[in-house]
Amino acid sequence: METTNEDLRELTLLERIENDPNVNQSTLAIQLGVAVGTVNWHLKRLIAKGAVKVSRAERKKLLYIITPEGIALRARLAVDYVEKSFSIYRKTRQRVKDHVKEIRLAGYDRVRVVGSGDVADICRLTCIEQGITVVNEKNIPALQVDGFKVNLKMEISI
C-alpha cells in the first residue's frame, strides 16, 4: 500500500490527539512542522471521516476525541507506514547488494558511502554484511545516497 505524506500527518495527528485530547491546533502544527491551516485541513478531513469528534471544552477551547473509527484508521495507517518502510529497506538492501557485485567485479573490496541518514546507514550495514569494508577515502568506488536513491560512482581519479 502507498503511504503518502497526508497519511503520515493523519497518523501523527491521531497519535497526538490520542495522547492529549486537550492539544490545540497551534501545538499540533509546531509538533508536525506545518502551518496551523494544514492541521485544520487535516482535522476537518478526520472529522468528516468520522475518525475524530470535536466538543467544546470551554468558550474558545476545543476537545478532540478519537472515535472507534479513528482508532481503526490509526491502526491501518500505522500498518501501511511499517509496510512501506520495510519495502524501502528491502529495495535499498537489494540495490546495494547489486552495487557490491559491480564493485567486486571491478576488483575492489572497499567502498565509500557518501550521504547521511537512514538510507546511508542501510548502505553501510549491507556493505559490511557483504564483506566490503566501508572507508572514507578517495579513489575508491562510492555509493552516493540521495534521498531514497543509491547510485554507484566508479569514477576513480589517479
N, C-alpha and C positions, 0 to 999 in steps of 0.2 A: 504494500500500500504506500502511496505517496504522502509524505508528511510535508505540509507547507509551513511557511513562517506564521501564517494565520493560525494554523492548527497548534503550533508550538506556543504562540501567545495565548490562545484559548486554554491550553493545558496549564500554562503557568498561572493565568488568571484564576482558573478553577482551584488550583492548589493553594494559591494565596488567599482566596476567599474562604476556602475550607479551613485554613489555619487561623484566619482572623476575619470573621464576618463584619467586624466594625471598620475594616480598612476602607479608606476613601480613594477616589479615583486619582487624586494627586499623588498619593503614596504609591499606588499601583503603577502609575506612569513612571515614577522615579525608579522603582524596582525593575520594570521592564525596559527602561531606557527609551521610552517612546513618549509622544505627546499625550496630554490628557484627552484630547479629541480622539486619538486612536483607541485608548482604553474605553472611552464612552461608546465608540462604534462597536467594539468587541462585546462590551456588556449588553448593548442593545440586541446584538445578534444572539447572545447566550440566553437572554430573556425571551426573545422570540422563539427560540428552540425549546423553551421550557426547561432549560438547564439551571437557570438562576431565577429566583424570585427576589423582589425588592419590597421592603417595607420601610416606612418612615419611623425611625427611632426617636428623633427629635425634630424640631422645626426645619432645620437645614441638614440634618444628618440622616443618611440612608443606611439601612442594614441589608446586606446581600446574603441570601440563603441559597445554598446549593440544594437542588431537588434530587430525588432519586434518578431522574433522567440525566441530571448533571453529573452525578456520581458515575453512572454508566458511560457517559460521554468522556469523562476524565479517564476512566479505565481504558476505553478504546483508543483515545489519543495517546495515552502512555504506551500501550502495546505497539501502536503504529510507530511511535518515536523509537522505541527499542529495536523494532524490526528494521527500520531504516538505518539506524546506527550500525547494527550488525552487518547489514548489506554493504554499507560503505567500508566497514572494517574488512570484510571478506574480499571485496573487489580491490581494495588497496593492497592487501597482502598478496593477492594473485598478480597484480601489476608489478609489484616489487620482485616477486619470485621470477617473473618473466625477464625483468631487467637484470637480475642476478645471473641468469643464464647467459645473457649477452655479455655481461662483464667478464664472466669466466671464459667465454669463447674468445674474448679479446686478450686473454692472458693475465687478467688482474685478479687479485684476491682481497683488494681493499677498495673502499668507496668513500666518498664524502657525501653527506646529506646536507643540502642547502635548504634552509627553511626552518620554521619552528611550528609548534603546536602539536595537536594530537596525530595528524597525518604524518608529520615528520617522525614522531615517536614510533608510530607503527612501522615506518620505513626502517628505522634503526634496529628495532627489535627483530624484524623479519630478516634483515641482513645478518645479524648476529646468529640467529637461528639457522640460517643457511650457510654459516661458516665464512661469511665475508666480514672482514674487520672494518669497522667504521672509524675513520680518522678525519682530521681536519687539516689536510694537506692539499696543496695544489698539484697539478699534473697527474691526477688520477681521475677516473670516471666519477661523475657526480649525479646524485639523484636530486633533481630540482623540484621542490614542493611548492605548488601554487594553488592554494585553497585545497580542493579535493583532488587535484591533478598531480601526478608524479611523472616527470619526464626524465629520461636518461640523457645526460650530456657526456659524450665521449670525446669531445674536442680536447686534446691534450697539447699544450704548448711546451716546446722544449727549448 
